[in-house]
Amino acid sequence: MKTFIANFGKVNYLWPDCRDKSNVATLDDEDIHPFWESGDREGYIAHAIANKKSAAAFLICQT
């Protein structure tokens, strides 16, 4: 089995619990979470590109 870890932010505080319990944790902002709940992938991506910034304060670009 391969494991991929995406550590967004300065500290991945959920990693110890996820590792110990074999869980995957996802975090969303409140304004984008409804897209995830409804399975609206295209809406999620469009909203993120239009409204979200990286940790370095750059707008996300679609390539």
C-alpha positions as CSV (number, residue, x, y, z in Angstrom):
1,M,0.0,0.0,0.0
2,K,1.2,3.5,-0.8
3,T,0.6,6.4,1.5
4,F,0.4,10.0,0.3
5,I,0.4,12.8,2.9
6,A,-0.5,16.4,2.0
7,N,0.5,18.7,4.8
8,F,-1.2,22.0,4.2
9,G,-0.3,24.7,6.6
10,K,2.5,25.0,9.1
11,V,1.6,22.0,11.2
12,N,-0.5,18.9,10.3
13,Y,-2.0,18.5,13.7
14,L,-4.3,15.7,12.5
15,W,-1.6,13.4,11.3
16,P,-0.9,11.5,14.6
17,D,-4.6,10.6,15.0
18,C,-5.0,9.7,11.3
19,R,-1.9,7.5,11.4
20,D,-3.0,5.7,14.5
21,K,-6.6,5.1,13.4
22,S,-5.9,4.6,9.7
23,N,-8.1,7.5,8.8
24,V,-8.1,10.3,6.2
25,A,-9.0,13.8,7.3
26,T,-10.1,16.5,5.0
27,L,-10.5,20.2,5.9
28,D,-12.6,22.7,4.0
29,D,-13.6,26.3,4.5
30,E,-17.2,26.8,5.4
31,D,-18.1,28.5,2.1
32,I,-16.7,25.6,0.0
33,H,-17.9,22.7,2.0
34,P,-21.4,22.6,0.5
35,F,-19.8,21.8,-2.9
36,W,-18.1,18.8,-1.4
37,E,-21.2,17.6,0.4
38,S,-23.3,17.7,-2.7
39,G,-20.6,16.1,-4.9
40,D,-20.3,19.2,-7.1
41,R,-16.7,18.8,-8.2
42,E,-16.9,21.4,-10.9
43,G,-18.5,23.9,-8.6
44,Y,-15.9,23.2,-5.9
45,I,-13.1,23.8,-8.4
46,A,-14.7,27.0,-9.9
47,H,-15.3,28.5,-6.4
48,A,-11.8,27.7,-5.2
49,I,-10.2,29.2,-8.3
50,A,-12.3,32.3,-8.0
51,N,-12.1,32.8,-4.3
52,K,-9.3,30.9,-2.6
53,K,-5.7,31.8,-2.1
54,S,-2.6,29.7,-1.3
55,A,-0.7,30.1,2.0
56,A,1.5,32.6,0.2
57,A,-1.6,34.7,-0.6
58,F,-1.6,33.8,-4.4
59,L,-4.9,33.1,-6.1
60,I,-5.2,29.5,-7.3
61,C,-4.8,29.2,-11.1
62,Q,-6.1,26.5,-13.3
63,T,-3.7,25.2,-15.8
